[in-house]
Amino acid sequence: MKLQDLYKKKNTQHNGIFEWVKPAISFEIFPPDKENQNQALFDEIESLNKFEPAFFSLTCGAAGKNAEKSKAILTKLKEHLNLNVMPHLTCVGSSKSKILESLDFFKNLNIENILALRGDLPENYSQSLDELCYANDLTEFIKKNSNFSIAVAGYPEGHIDCENIHHDIKNLKKKIDAGADVIFTQMFFDNNKFFNYVHLVREEGIDAPIIPGIMPITGILQLQKMTKLARVTLPKALIEQLEKHDNDKDYIKKLGIDFSSYQCQQLIDAEVKGLHFFTLNKSDATAQILDNIL
Ligand code: FAD
């Protein structure tokens, strides 16, 4: 199903009876480093599939890195496991002809949706080499050359390269004007940041669905590294709890699952149309969160 149809349904009320539309669940996975790790990924996917996700999204390396690995995983998911998949596609360091090749490959697999991204800039990057510099250029190019439904990324705390969130949202509008249908957000751990972002995005005249990206918390070190890289803030009380129980893995795991479950429940109560989980190729924490909230 195309993204624009997937997130169309709304909660309704008929004759005083409230009909709740379950948010569409999706799971982000990445191609494992080594081919012999693929089976472990497929096992995790099987565990997550019981939640009847709308789709799995598959990340891609910047500048076409790991493209062959991604293709093999996409083929397995689509042709052998019959799952809906949304590949990510980046434009930095790529060329129009390489992007057209990828679009052809996706089309031949009957893929309907793509997450269009600029990608992180490689070291010593020179923009003048790129034919498509930003995600809005890529979105426009995909729109012109195919019928895919297109998703783009949004940043509730602003993108790391952008001096302020208002400029970043103006750049988000360029992606929507270029033809994007849906926005998937960066991880965040304070729902107020998300709610405030939605408010600002709507003020900019963007009415596309905004799907929150959820990072289940499973450990402190990895979390601190990822949030620092992406300039995402962690609530002070959460850091204190994580640091206090740093040596107690079971406690951290339970705390993480409780925290993320509460976060998701609050988002569902605010009637988000979907929840997009960054699974890091592990089903356990995500599955426990979903067991808690659905
Ligand atoms: P853009 O929307 O192009 O924005 C990049 C920066 O440039 C922002 O600061 C923006 O404000 C500014 N900008 C945008 N347009 C313009 C313009 N026209 N003129 C001037 N400035 C502009 N990375 C990967 O490599 N592979 C993945 O699979 C991947 N998946 C992701 C999934 C999600 C849900 C998210 C949130 C991010 C993902 N990323 C991935 C990371 C992403 O590639 C980086 O955050 C990257 O630095 C920005 O990509 P973008 O598409 O948001 O860029």
py3Dmol code that shows the C-alpha trace and the ligand (Angstrom):
import py3Dmol

protein = """\
ATOM      1  CA  MET A   1       0.000   0.000   0.000  1.00  0.00           C
ATOM      2  CA  LYS A   2       1.246   3.474  -0.841  1.00  0.00           C
ATOM      3  CA  LEU A   3       2.174   5.714   2.086  1.00  0.00           C
ATOM      4  CA  GLN A   4      -0.415   8.343   1.284  1.00  0.00           C
ATOM      5  CA  ASP A   5      -3.175   5.692   1.590  1.00  0.00           C
ATOM      6  CA  LEU A   6      -1.678   3.970   4.606  1.00  0.00           C
ATOM      7  CA  TYR A   7      -1.890   7.008   6.875  1.00  0.00           C
ATOM      8  CA  LYS A   8      -5.216   8.334   5.557  1.00  0.00           C
ATOM      9  CA  LYS A   9      -7.527   6.661   8.080  1.00  0.00           C
ATOM     10  CA  LYS A  10      -8.797   8.798  10.948  1.00  0.00           C
ATOM     11  CA  ASN A  11     -10.506   8.028  14.257  1.00  0.00           C
ATOM     12  CA  THR A  12     -14.239   8.521  13.794  1.00  0.00           C
ATOM     13  CA  GLN A  13     -17.359   8.861  15.895  1.00  0.00           C
ATOM     14  CA  HIS A  14     -20.709   7.531  14.569  1.00  0.00           C
ATOM     15  CA  ASN A  15     -23.878   7.850  16.656  1.00  0.00           C
ATOM     16  CA  GLY A  16     -21.787   8.353  19.763  1.00  0.00           C
ATOM     17  CA  ILE A  17     -19.655   5.269  19.046  1.00  0.00           C
ATOM     18  CA  PHE A  18     -15.962   5.996  18.866  1.00  0.00           C
ATOM     19  CA  GLU A  19     -13.991   3.997  16.327  1.00  0.00           C
ATOM     20  CA  TRP A  20     -10.275   3.923  17.009  1.00  0.00           C
ATOM     21  CA  VAL A  21      -7.838   3.404  14.135  1.00  0.00           C
ATOM     22  CA  LYS A  22      -4.758   1.553  15.321  1.00  0.00           C
ATOM     23  CA  PRO A  23      -1.586   3.455  14.332  1.00  0.00           C
ATOM     24  CA  ALA A  24       0.342   1.811  11.495  1.00  0.00           C
ATOM     25  CA  ILE A  25       3.412   0.092  12.929  1.00  0.00           C
ATOM     26  CA  SER A  26       6.651  -0.037  10.935  1.00  0.00           C
ATOM     27  CA  PHE A  27      10.130  -1.329  11.711  1.00  0.00           C
ATOM     28  CA  GLU A  28      13.476   0.001  10.519  1.00  0.00           C
ATOM     29  CA  ILE A  29      16.219  -2.549   9.900  1.00  0.00           C
ATOM     30  CA  PHE A  30      19.675  -2.323   8.343  1.00  0.00           C
ATOM     31  CA  PRO A  31      21.703  -4.690   6.139  1.00  0.00           C
ATOM     32  CA  PRO A  32      24.057  -6.708   8.397  1.00  0.00           C
ATOM     33  CA  ASP A  33      27.802  -6.289   7.854  1.00  0.00           C
ATOM     34  CA  LYS A  34      28.361  -9.924   7.004  1.00  0.00           C
ATOM     35  CA  GLU A  35      26.239 -12.194   4.861  1.00  0.00           C
ATOM     36  CA  ASN A  36      26.294 -14.928   7.509  1.00  0.00           C
ATOM     37  CA  GLN A  37      24.366 -12.540   9.823  1.00  0.00           C
ATOM     38  CA  ASN A  38      21.424 -12.323   7.415  1.00  0.00           C
ATOM     39  CA  GLN A  39      19.634 -15.362   8.830  1.00  0.00           C
ATOM     40  CA  ALA A  40      19.687 -13.843  12.334  1.00  0.00           C
ATOM     41  CA  LEU A  41      18.058 -10.725  10.875  1.00  0.00           C
ATOM     42  CA  PHE A  42      15.380 -12.781   9.123  1.00  0.00           C
ATOM     43  CA  ASP A  43      14.650 -14.537  12.448  1.00  0.00           C
ATOM     44  CA  GLU A  44      14.208 -11.148  14.170  1.00  0.00           C
ATOM     45  CA  ILE A  45      11.947 -10.027  11.318  1.00  0.00           C
ATOM     46  CA  GLU A  46       9.837 -13.134  11.779  1.00  0.00           C
ATOM     47  CA  SER A  47       9.371 -12.313  15.481  1.00  0.00           C
ATOM     48  CA  LEU A  48       8.313  -8.760  14.631  1.00  0.00           C
ATOM     49  CA  ASN A  49       5.980  -9.852  11.864  1.00  0.00           C
ATOM     50  CA  LYS A  50       3.392 -11.091  14.389  1.00  0.00           C
ATOM     51  CA  PHE A  51       2.573  -7.412  15.034  1.00  0.00           C
ATOM     52  CA  GLU A  52       1.370  -7.184  11.417  1.00  0.00           C
ATOM     53  CA  PRO A  53       3.546  -4.209  10.516  1.00  0.00           C
ATOM     54  CA  ALA A  54       2.543  -1.997   7.610  1.00  0.00           C
ATOM     55  CA  PHE A  55       6.107  -2.362   6.332  1.00  0.00           C
ATOM     56  CA  PHE A  56       9.774  -2.807   7.161  1.00  0.00           C
ATOM     57  CA  SER A  57      12.094  -0.002   6.119  1.00  0.00           C
ATOM     58  CA  LEU A  58      15.661  -0.847   5.091  1.00  0.00           C
ATOM     59  CA  THR A  59      18.431   1.711   5.618  1.00  0.00           C
ATOM     60  CA  CYS A  60      21.147   2.280   3.041  1.00  0.00           C
ATOM     61  CA  GLY A  61      24.762   3.339   3.417  1.00  0.00           C
ATOM     62  CA  ALA A  62      25.709   6.876   2.428  1.00  0.00           C
ATOM     63  CA  ALA A  63      27.014   7.301  -1.139  1.00  0.00           C
ATOM     64  CA  GLY A  64      25.650   3.922  -2.219  1.00  0.00           C
ATOM     65  CA  LYS A  65      27.800   2.009   0.314  1.00  0.00           C
ATOM     66  CA  ASN A  66      26.457  -1.528   0.888  1.00  0.00           C
ATOM     67  CA  ALA A  67      24.136  -1.203  -2.120  1.00  0.00           C
ATOM     68  CA  GLU A  68      24.600  -4.857  -3.120  1.00  0.00           C
ATOM     69  CA  LYS A  69      23.872  -6.069   0.416  1.00  0.00           C
ATOM     70  CA  SER A  70      20.726  -3.933   0.526  1.00  0.00           C
ATOM     71  CA  LYS A  71      19.554  -5.349  -2.789  1.00  0.00           C
ATOM     72  CA  ALA A  72      19.968  -8.931  -1.565  1.00  0.00           C
ATOM     73  CA  ILE A  73      17.980  -8.205   1.613  1.00  0.00           C
ATOM     74  CA  LEU A  74      15.241  -6.380  -0.295  1.00  0.00           C
ATOM     75  CA  THR A  75      14.887  -9.280  -2.705  1.00  0.00           C
ATOM     76  CA  LYS A  76      14.619 -11.782   0.146  1.00  0.00           C
ATOM     77  CA  LEU A  77      12.038  -9.689   2.023  1.00  0.00           C
ATOM     78  CA  LYS A  78       9.896  -8.975  -1.033  1.00  0.00           C
ATOM     79  CA  GLU A  79      10.160 -12.111  -3.122  1.00  0.00           C
ATOM     80  CA  HIS A  80      10.732 -14.843  -0.558  1.00  0.00           C
ATOM     81  CA  LEU A  81       9.032 -13.539   2.576  1.00  0.00           C
ATOM     82  CA  ASN A  82       6.356 -11.494   0.779  1.00  0.00           C
ATOM     83  CA  LEU A  83       6.763  -8.502   3.105  1.00  0.00           C
ATOM     84  CA  ASN A  84       6.170  -4.836   2.395  1.00  0.00           C
ATOM     85  CA  VAL A  85       9.428  -2.956   2.349  1.00  0.00           C
ATOM     86  CA  MET A  86      10.361   0.706   2.088  1.00  0.00           C
ATOM     87  CA  PRO A  87      14.004   1.119   1.016  1.00  0.00           C
ATOM     88  CA  HIS A  88      15.904   4.239   2.054  1.00  0.00           C
ATOM     89  CA  LEU A  89      17.699   6.008  -0.768  1.00  0.00           C
ATOM     90  CA  THR A  90      20.372   8.702  -0.345  1.00  0.00           C
ATOM     91  CA  CYS A  91      21.659  11.163  -2.930  1.00  0.00           C
ATOM     92  CA  VAL A  92      24.886  12.480  -1.417  1.00  0.00           C
ATOM     93  CA  GLY A  93      27.895  11.183  -3.373  1.00  0.00           C
ATOM     94  CA  SER A  94      25.594   9.496  -5.901  1.00  0.00           C
ATOM     95  CA  SER A  95      24.579  10.386  -9.443  1.00  0.00           C
ATOM     96  CA  LYS A  96      21.308  10.629 -11.329  1.00  0.00           C
ATOM     97  CA  SER A  97      22.137   7.516 -13.345  1.00  0.00           C
ATOM     98  CA  LYS A  98      22.868   5.461 -10.201  1.00  0.00           C
ATOM     99  CA  ILE A  99      19.630   6.669  -8.648  1.00  0.00           C
ATOM    100  CA  LEU A 100      17.687   5.727 -11.772  1.00  0.00           C
ATOM    101  CA  GLU A 101      19.219   2.248 -11.549  1.00  0.00           C
ATOM    102  CA  SER A 102      18.025   1.920  -7.949  1.00  0.00           C
ATOM    103  CA  LEU A 103      14.539   3.132  -8.882  1.00  0.00           C
ATOM    104  CA  ASP A 104      14.400   0.486 -11.616  1.00  0.00           C
ATOM    105  CA  PHE A 105      15.502  -2.192  -9.194  1.00  0.00           C
ATOM    106  CA  PHE A 106      12.811  -1.174  -6.658  1.00  0.00           C
ATOM    107  CA  LYS A 107      10.149  -1.027  -9.360  1.00  0.00           C
ATOM    108  CA  ASN A 108      10.989  -4.535 -10.575  1.00  0.00           C
ATOM    109  CA  LEU A 109      10.450  -5.783  -7.020  1.00  0.00           C
ATOM    110  CA  ASN A 110       7.015  -4.093  -6.929  1.00  0.00           C
ATOM    111  CA  ILE A 111       8.116  -1.758  -4.176  1.00  0.00           C
ATOM    112  CA  GLU A 112       5.782   1.218  -3.787  1.00  0.00           C
ATOM    113  CA  ASN A 113       7.408   3.503  -1.215  1.00  0.00           C
ATOM    114  CA  ILE A 114      10.845   5.086  -0.768  1.00  0.00           C
ATOM    115  CA  LEU A 115      12.394   7.134   2.036  1.00  0.00           C
ATOM    116  CA  ALA A 116      14.337   9.867   0.201  1.00  0.00           C
ATOM    117  CA  LEU A 117      17.349  11.242   2.093  1.00  0.00           C
ATOM    118  CA  ARG A 118      20.365  13.386   1.507  1.00  0.00           C
ATOM    119  CA  GLY A 119      22.550  11.117   3.643  1.00  0.00           C
ATOM    120  CA  ASP A 120      25.301  12.171   6.034  1.00  0.00           C
ATOM    121  CA  LEU A 121      28.110  14.102   4.385  1.00  0.00           C
ATOM    122  CA  PRO A 122      31.355  12.125   3.979  1.00  0.00           C
ATOM    123  CA  GLU A 123      34.605  13.732   5.195  1.00  0.00           C
ATOM    124  CA  ASN A 124      36.141  16.263   2.768  1.00  0.00           C
ATOM    125  CA  TYR A 125      32.826  16.433   0.963  1.00  0.00           C
ATOM    126  CA  SER A 126      32.571  18.806  -1.982  1.00  0.00           C
ATOM    127  CA  GLN A 127      28.982  19.622  -2.876  1.00  0.00           C
ATOM    128  CA  SER A 128      29.820  20.710  -6.406  1.00  0.00           C
ATOM    129  CA  LEU A 129      30.397  17.045  -7.339  1.00  0.00           C
ATOM    130  CA  ASP A 130      26.802  16.063  -6.628  1.00  0.00           C
ATOM    131  CA  GLU A 131      24.012  16.282  -9.154  1.00  0.00           C
ATOM    132  CA  LEU A 132      21.423  16.120  -6.376  1.00  0.00           C
ATOM    133  CA  CYS A 133      22.534  17.992  -3.243  1.00  0.00           C
ATOM    134  CA  TYR A 134      19.579  17.867  -0.837  1.00  0.00           C
ATOM    135  CA  ALA A 135      16.702  15.538  -0.115  1.00  0.00           C
ATOM    136  CA  ASN A 136      14.322  17.982  -1.830  1.00  0.00           C
ATOM    137  CA  ASP A 137      16.371  17.574  -5.063  1.00  0.00           C
ATOM    138  CA  LEU A 138      16.169  13.804  -4.707  1.00  0.00           C
ATOM    139  CA  THR A 139      12.425  13.920  -3.994  1.00  0.00           C
ATOM    140  CA  GLU A 140      11.826  16.028  -7.094  1.00  0.00           C
ATOM    141  CA  PHE A 141      13.946  13.658  -9.186  1.00  0.00           C
ATOM    142  CA  ILE A 142      12.120  10.535  -7.931  1.00  0.00           C
ATOM    143  CA  LYS A 143       8.749  12.198  -8.483  1.00  0.00           C
ATOM    144  CA  LYS A 144       9.678  13.131 -12.054  1.00  0.00           C
ATOM    145  CA  ASN A 145      10.968   9.666 -12.917  1.00  0.00           C
ATOM    146  CA  SER A 146       8.644   7.238 -11.146  1.00  0.00           C
ATOM    147  CA  ASN A 147       5.344   6.623  -9.358  1.00  0.00           C
ATOM    148  CA  PHE A 148       6.735   5.839  -5.909  1.00  0.00           C
ATOM    149  CA  SER A 149       5.156   7.335  -2.850  1.00  0.00           C
ATOM    150  CA  ILE A 150       7.922   9.291  -1.128  1.00  0.00           C
ATOM    151  CA  ALA A 151       8.743   9.742   2.538  1.00  0.00           C
ATOM    152  CA  VAL A 152      11.298  12.188   3.925  1.00  0.00           C
ATOM    153  CA  ALA A 153      13.050  12.739   7.257  1.00  0.00           C
ATOM    154  CA  GLY A 154      12.070  15.329   9.886  1.00  0.00           C
ATOM    155  CA  TYR A 155      13.986  16.438  12.975  1.00  0.00           C
ATOM    156  CA  PRO A 156      11.981  17.396  16.095  1.00  0.00           C
ATOM    157  CA  GLU A 157      15.104  19.013  17.596  1.00  0.00           C
ATOM    158  CA  GLY A 158      16.366  20.406  14.267  1.00  0.00           C
ATOM    159  CA  HIS A 159      18.889  18.775  11.949  1.00  0.00           C
ATOM    160  CA  ILE A 160      22.461  18.911  13.204  1.00  0.00           C
ATOM    161  CA  ASP A 161      23.724  20.999  10.224  1.00  0.00           C
ATOM    162  CA  CYS A 162      20.973  23.599  10.471  1.00  0.00           C
ATOM    163  CA  GLU A 163      21.404  26.715  12.588  1.00  0.00           C
ATOM    164  CA  ASN A 164      17.821  26.706  13.841  1.00  0.00           C
ATOM    165  CA  ILE A 165      14.680  24.620  13.711  1.00  0.00           C
ATOM    166  CA  HIS A 166      12.710  27.262  11.798  1.00  0.00           C
ATOM    167  CA  HIS A 167      15.156  27.130   8.869  1.00  0.00           C
ATOM    168  CA  ASP A 168      15.106  23.366   9.039  1.00  0.00           C
ATOM    169  CA  ILE A 169      11.305  23.345   8.789  1.00  0.00           C
ATOM    170  CA  LYS A 170      11.461  25.713   5.818  1.00  0.00           C
ATOM    171  CA  ASN A 171      13.773  23.146   4.199  1.00  0.00           C
ATOM    172  CA  LEU A 172      11.307  20.403   5.136  1.00  0.00           C
ATOM    173  CA  LYS A 173       8.631  22.364   3.250  1.00  0.00           C
ATOM    174  CA  LYS A 174      10.845  22.209   0.121  1.00  0.00           C
ATOM    175  CA  LYS A 175      10.729  18.400   0.360  1.00  0.00           C
ATOM    176  CA  ILE A 176       6.949  18.393   0.685  1.00  0.00           C
ATOM    177  CA  ASP A 177       6.575  20.869  -2.193  1.00  0.00           C
ATOM    178  CA  ALA A 178       8.810  18.584  -4.272  1.00  0.00           C
ATOM    179  CA  GLY A 179       6.281  15.765  -3.792  1.00  0.00           C
ATOM    180  CA  ALA A 180       6.922  13.993  -0.466  1.00  0.00           C
ATOM    181  CA  ASP A 181       3.844  12.404   1.118  1.00  0.00           C
ATOM    182  CA  VAL A 182       4.950  11.524   4.653  1.00  0.00           C
ATOM    183  CA  ILE A 183       7.543  12.608   7.233  1.00  0.00           C
ATOM    184  CA  PHE A 184       9.386  10.107   9.455  1.00  0.00           C
ATOM    185  CA  THR A 185      11.116  11.717  12.384  1.00  0.00           C
ATOM    186  CA  GLN A 186      14.492  11.324  13.966  1.00  0.00           C
ATOM    187  CA  MET A 187      14.408   9.649  17.412  1.00  0.00           C
ATOM    188  CA  PHE A 188      13.412  11.843  20.353  1.00  0.00           C
ATOM    189  CA  PHE A 189      12.898  11.078  24.045  1.00  0.00           C
ATOM    190  CA  ASP A 190      10.787  13.991  25.135  1.00  0.00           C
ATOM    191  CA  ASN A 191       7.331  13.911  23.556  1.00  0.00           C
ATOM    192  CA  ASN A 192       6.957  17.654  24.086  1.00  0.00           C
ATOM    193  CA  LYS A 193       9.727  18.149  21.505  1.00  0.00           C
ATOM    194  CA  PHE A 194       7.653  16.109  19.044  1.00  0.00           C
ATOM    195  CA  PHE A 195       4.378  17.902  19.831  1.00  0.00           C
ATOM    196  CA  ASN A 196       6.075  21.293  19.498  1.00  0.00           C
ATOM    197  CA  TYR A 197       7.622  20.202  16.187  1.00  0.00           C
ATOM    198  CA  VAL A 198       4.252  19.081  14.808  1.00  0.00           C
ATOM    199  CA  HIS A 199       2.847  22.476  15.799  1.00  0.00           C
ATOM    200  CA  LEU A 200       5.653  24.365  13.991  1.00  0.00           C
ATOM    201  CA  VAL A 201       5.415  22.138  10.915  1.00  0.00           C
ATOM    202  CA  ARG A 202       1.668  22.718  10.680  1.00  0.00           C
ATOM    203  CA  GLU A 203       2.254  26.479  11.081  1.00  0.00           C
ATOM    204  CA  GLU A 204       4.529  26.260   8.023  1.00  0.00           C
ATOM    205  CA  GLY A 205       1.516  24.986   6.050  1.00  0.00           C
ATOM    206  CA  ILE A 206       2.625  21.336   5.893  1.00  0.00           C
ATOM    207  CA  ASP A 207      -0.192  18.863   6.435  1.00  0.00           C
ATOM    208  CA  ALA A 208       1.582  15.584   5.577  1.00  0.00           C
ATOM    209  CA  PRO A 209       1.425  12.849   8.253  1.00  0.00           C
ATOM    210  CA  ILE A 210       4.331  13.060  10.730  1.00  0.00           C
ATOM    211  CA  ILE A 211       5.299   9.619  11.977  1.00  0.00           C
ATOM    212  CA  PRO A 212       7.353   9.552  15.174  1.00  0.00           C
ATOM    213  CA  GLY A 213      10.580   7.554  15.137  1.00  0.00           C
ATOM    214  CA  ILE A 214      10.964   5.473  18.303  1.00  0.00           C
ATOM    215  CA  MET A 215      14.320   4.258  19.557  1.00  0.00           C
ATOM    216  CA  PRO A 216      13.815   1.591  22.236  1.00  0.00           C
ATOM    217  CA  ILE A 217      16.301   2.149  25.051  1.00  0.00           C
ATOM    218  CA  THR A 218      18.375  -0.947  25.785  1.00  0.00           C
ATOM    219  CA  GLY A 219      21.644   0.384  27.162  1.00  0.00           C
ATOM    220  CA  ILE A 220      23.259   3.624  28.205  1.00  0.00           C
ATOM    221  CA  LEU A 221      26.518   3.728  26.186  1.00  0.00           C
ATOM    222  CA  GLN A 222      25.006   3.164  22.780  1.00  0.00           C
ATOM    223  CA  LEU A 223      22.196   5.575  23.596  1.00  0.00           C
ATOM    224  CA  GLN A 224      24.590   8.341  24.628  1.00  0.00           C
ATOM    225  CA  LYS A 225      26.666   7.817  21.481  1.00  0.00           C
ATOM    226  CA  MET A 226      23.683   7.913  19.127  1.00  0.00           C
ATOM    227  CA  THR A 227      22.019  10.903  20.763  1.00  0.00           C
ATOM    228  CA  LYS A 228      25.285  12.866  20.753  1.00  0.00           C
ATOM    229  CA  LEU A 229      25.864  12.147  17.045  1.00  0.00           C
ATOM    230  CA  ALA A 230      22.344  13.243  16.136  1.00  0.00           C
ATOM    231  CA  ARG A 231      22.179  16.087  18.710  1.00  0.00           C
ATOM    232  CA  VAL A 232      19.120  14.600  20.393  1.00  0.00           C
ATOM    233  CA  THR A 233      18.499  15.420  24.062  1.00  0.00           C
ATOM    234  CA  LEU A 234      17.837  12.871  26.770  1.00  0.00           C
ATOM    235  CA  PRO A 235      15.634  13.926  29.707  1.00  0.00           C
ATOM    236  CA  LYS A 236      17.773  14.629  32.791  1.00  0.00           C
ATOM    237  CA  ALA A 237      15.724  12.311  35.017  1.00  0.00           C
ATOM    238  CA  LEU A 238      16.180   9.469  32.527  1.00  0.00           C
ATOM    239  CA  ILE A 239      19.967   9.941  32.357  1.00  0.00           C
ATOM    240  CA  GLU A 240      20.139   9.996  36.155  1.00  0.00           C
ATOM    241  CA  GLN A 241      18.229   6.721  36.411  1.00  0.00           C
ATOM    242  CA  LEU A 242      20.305   5.090  33.664  1.00  0.00           C
ATOM    243  CA  GLU A 243      23.576   6.202  35.264  1.00  0.00           C
ATOM    244  CA  LYS A 244      22.506   5.188  38.766  1.00  0.00           C
ATOM    245  CA  HIS A 245      21.774   1.616  37.627  1.00  0.00           C
ATOM    246  CA  ASP A 246      24.553   1.442  35.027  1.00  0.00           C
ATOM    247  CA  ASN A 247      25.757  -1.971  36.271  1.00  0.00           C
ATOM    248  CA  ASP A 248      22.362  -3.612  36.460  1.00  0.00           C
ATOM    249  CA  LYS A 249      21.554  -4.762  32.917  1.00  0.00           C
ATOM    250  CA  ASP A 250      18.135  -6.188  33.824  1.00  0.00           C
ATOM    251  CA  TYR A 251      17.087  -2.979  35.542  1.00  0.00           C
ATOM    252  CA  ILE A 252      18.225  -0.865  32.561  1.00  0.00           C
ATOM    253  CA  LYS A 253      16.333  -3.135  30.188  1.00  0.00           C
ATOM    254  CA  LYS A 254      13.130  -2.870  32.215  1.00  0.00           C
ATOM    255  CA  LEU A 255      13.529   0.879  32.646  1.00  0.00           C
ATOM    256  CA  GLY A 256      14.078   1.286  28.884  1.00  0.00           C
ATOM    257  CA  ILE A 257      11.027  -0.755  27.979  1.00  0.00           C
ATOM    258  CA  ASP A 258       8.829   1.030  30.535  1.00  0.00           C
ATOM    259  CA  PHE A 259      10.067   4.436  29.339  1.00  0.00           C
ATOM    260  CA  SER A 260       9.514   3.679  25.639  1.00  0.00           C
ATOM    261  CA  SER A 261       6.110   2.081  26.335  1.00  0.00           C
ATOM    262  CA  TYR A 262       5.007   5.219  28.182  1.00  0.00           C
ATOM    263  CA  GLN A 263       6.362   7.386  25.384  1.00  0.00           C
ATOM    264  CA  CYS A 264       4.472   5.391  22.732  1.00  0.00           C
ATOM    265  CA  GLN A 265       1.250   5.314  24.750  1.00  0.00           C
ATOM    266  CA  GLN A 266       1.317   9.096  25.081  1.00  0.00           C
ATOM    267  CA  LEU A 267       1.862   9.429  21.323  1.00  0.00           C
ATOM    268  CA  ILE A 268      -1.020   7.051  20.595  1.00  0.00           C
ATOM    269  CA  ASP A 269      -3.240   9.080  22.942  1.00  0.00           C
ATOM    270  CA  ALA A 270      -2.290  12.143  20.895  1.00  0.00           C
ATOM    271  CA  GLU A 271      -3.576  10.229  17.831  1.00  0.00           C
ATOM    272  CA  VAL A 272      -0.359   9.790  15.853  1.00  0.00           C
ATOM    273  CA  LYS A 273      -1.017   7.879  12.650  1.00  0.00           C
ATOM    274  CA  GLY A 274       1.918   5.549  13.005  1.00  0.00           C
ATOM    275  CA  LEU A 275       4.903   4.486  15.094  1.00  0.00           C
ATOM    276  CA  HIS A 276       8.197   3.795  13.333  1.00  0.00           C
ATOM    277  CA  PHE A 277      10.619   1.717  15.426  1.00  0.00           C
ATOM    278  CA  PHE A 278      14.388   1.858  14.970  1.00  0.00           C
ATOM    279  CA  THR A 279      14.907  -1.804  15.836  1.00  0.00           C
ATOM    280  CA  LEU A 280      18.707  -1.949  15.366  1.00  0.00           C
ATOM    281  CA  ASN A 281      17.966  -5.429  13.993  1.00  0.00           C
ATOM    282  CA  LYS A 282      16.773  -6.749  17.386  1.00  0.00           C
ATOM    283  CA  SER A 283      13.159  -7.641  17.996  1.00  0.00           C
ATOM    284  CA  ASP A 284      13.153  -8.155  21.770  1.00  0.00           C
ATOM    285  CA  ALA A 285      12.737  -4.621  23.176  1.00  0.00           C
ATOM    286  CA  THR A 286      10.422  -3.459  20.382  1.00  0.00           C
ATOM    287  CA  ALA A 287       8.235  -6.552  20.793  1.00  0.00           C
ATOM    288  CA  GLN A 288       7.936  -5.997  24.548  1.00  0.00           C
ATOM    289  CA  ILE A 289       6.974  -2.346  24.021  1.00  0.00           C
ATOM    290  CA  LEU A 290       4.307  -3.360  21.507  1.00  0.00           C
ATOM    291  CA  ASP A 291       3.020  -6.067  23.860  1.00  0.00           C
ATOM    292  CA  ASN A 292       2.622  -3.333  26.486  1.00  0.00           C
ATOM    293  CA  ILE A 293       0.772  -0.842  24.327  1.00  0.00           C
ATOM    294  CA  LEU A 294      -1.348  -2.717  21.764  1.00  0.00           C
TER     295      LEU A 294
END
"""
ligand_1 = """\
53
FAD
P 18.025 17.251 3.909
O 16.560 17.311 4.066
O 18.592 17.498 2.554
O 18.648 18.282 4.968
C 20.040 18.262 5.282
C 20.435 19.601 5.873
O 20.457 20.615 4.862
C 19.478 20.128 6.937
O 20.227 20.854 7.870
C 18.550 21.060 6.149
O 17.986 22.067 6.975
C 19.476 21.618 5.092
N 18.794 21.797 3.791
C 17.868 20.987 3.241
N 17.502 21.415 2.025
C 18.224 22.524 1.788
C 18.294 23.413 0.674
N 17.559 23.228 -0.420
N 19.172 24.482 0.776
C 19.931 24.674 1.887
N 19.892 23.849 2.960
C 19.050 22.782 2.907
N 21.178 8.221 6.536
C 21.728 7.290 5.722
O 22.853 7.448 5.245
N 21.031 6.124 5.427
C 19.778 5.887 5.891
O 19.196 4.861 5.591
C 19.170 6.867 6.757
N 17.924 6.699 7.251
C 17.342 7.676 8.024
C 16.021 7.500 8.487
C 15.390 8.485 9.250
C 13.967 8.282 9.739
C 16.106 9.677 9.573
C 15.458 10.744 10.428
C 17.408 9.856 9.139
C 18.039 8.876 8.346
N 19.349 9.020 7.862
C 19.916 8.057 7.057
C 20.164 10.188 8.268
C 20.137 11.318 7.228
O 20.684 10.891 6.014
C 20.951 12.477 7.807
O 20.297 13.042 8.904
C 21.382 13.528 6.789
O 22.401 14.316 7.401
C 20.268 14.454 6.349
O 19.397 13.836 5.494
P 18.019 14.576 5.077
O 17.380 13.742 4.048
O 17.240 14.920 6.272
O 18.636 15.890 4.408
"""
view = py3Dmol.view(width=600, height=400)
view.addModel(protein, "pdb")
view.setStyle({"model": 0}, {"cartoon": {"style": "trace"}})
view.addModel(ligand_1, "xyz")
view.setStyle({"model": 1}, {"stick": {}})
view.zoomTo()
view.show()
